[in-house]
Amino acid sequence: MKRGLLAEFETPEAMLRAIKELRSRGYRRLDAFTPYPVHGVDEALGLRRSPLNWILLPFSLAGAAGGYLVQWYLNAVDYPVVVGGRPAHAAPAFVPITFEMMVLTTALVGLVAMVLLSKLPELWSPVFEVPGFERATLDRFWIGIDARDPTLIRPIAERDLTALGARTVAWAGKERP
């Protein structure tokens, strides 16, 4: 959310009730800012599951396959050494390294994908300029209505948020033309 209307709530329950009520009134571009995870916010906001697991699945399988193939090539094809009667291609011996390569590949690709999907780094946002918003990391709960929400009519939304129990209501970012 780059700009829009922000409302401060004192409790997570009040924020959750307000989100559900705003969604029932037609607002769709909502966001929540909380000092800790609040159970039920994702469902109330109508957020979908992250696509990260489906993005990572092929990379984890490729990492496991790559780890196994390197071991197979080195031990069975390139330099076969018979040790203690073990065959050159001993699949059980390859399991630990195969698993570790899968975990390593998934972790590295997952870090890059998560940073890209969350559009990080964002070092500054107009939301940070709203007076009192710094309490969102301490003990306050904030709801944001994005300015691009077609249902957002500022005076009506301010009245709705105040009626739903918001302590303060403020505009973040440049005013609409």
Buried (B, 14 or more C-beta within 10 A) or exposed (E): BEBBBBBBBEEBEBBBBBBBBBBEEEBBBBBBBBBEEBEEBEEBBEEEEEEBEEBBEEBBEBBBBBBBEBBBEEBBEEEEEEEEEEEBEBEEEBEEBBBEBBBEBBEEBBEEBBEEEEEEEEEEBBBEEBEEBEBBEEEBBBBBBBBEBEEBEBEEBBEBBEEBBBBBBBBBBEEEE
